[in-house]
Amino acid sequence: MATYKQADYEALRRRCVELKQASWKQADIARAFGLTEGWVSQTLKTHREQGDAGLTTGKRTGAPSRLTAEQLDQLTRELAKGAEQHGFSGQVWTRPRINEVIIKLFGISYDPSQVGRLLKKVGWSRQKPARQAHQQDPQAVANWQAERLPALQKSAD
């Protein structure tokens, strides 16, 4: 199949329709433009069903979201409660964990790769967990830095 720029496809679709109306066969149209017969067939079918409006180039939107805006709001409220609130150990949210919450709340399952897209849609981003022990005592750390660390630095000299 020939390579065309996205902007050229609308003109190609229109030309395919013109040639079909001039009694060309689909195979001949495909061969003339270096297209597949399936592409030509789909173009002509779209034209039959939608008319000239079906030939225009539009942004491909993909499948509609299976969660409504209200459900997404509810999901973010639930996620804000924390992972432990939903029965997970630790406060880290992962895509599979979030998918489990979506299934539990709405009965809808997403591929984990798509959970990130949903989170981006509601303004959440990937975060790296802080590399600090959860049980760390800030006062004990300050005392160690003030008292023990200088002694260790002196002995190293």
Disulfide bonds with the S-S distance in Angstrom:
none
